[in-house]
Each structure stands twice: as C-alpha cells, then as structure tokens.
Amino acid sequence: MTTTIQSEKQTKALIDVKRAQSQSRRLSGLRSVTIENLAERSKFINHFVK
C-alpha cells in the first residue's frame, strides 16, 4: 500500500512541476509580447510626433 501512495505523490509532484513550467513559459511569452507591443507603440507614436 505504501508504495502506491508514494508513487501517487510522485506523479502528483511531477504534474505540479509540469503545470508550473507551462505557466512560467506562458508568462514569459506574454512578457515578450507586451515588450514587442510597447516597441511597436513607441514607433507608432514617434511617427506622429515627427
């Protein structure tokens, strides 16, 4: 019985790690997108300021 409980805990931990990794990847992707958007926006604004 104890071995099955341990393996279940290990699988749960692995799932949590994978979930955390995918979340952080999503966050970093969002961050890069917002930076690109800001760069585009500043170009857009500069175009009108000139």
Order of alpha helices (4+ residues) and beta strands (2+ residues): alpha
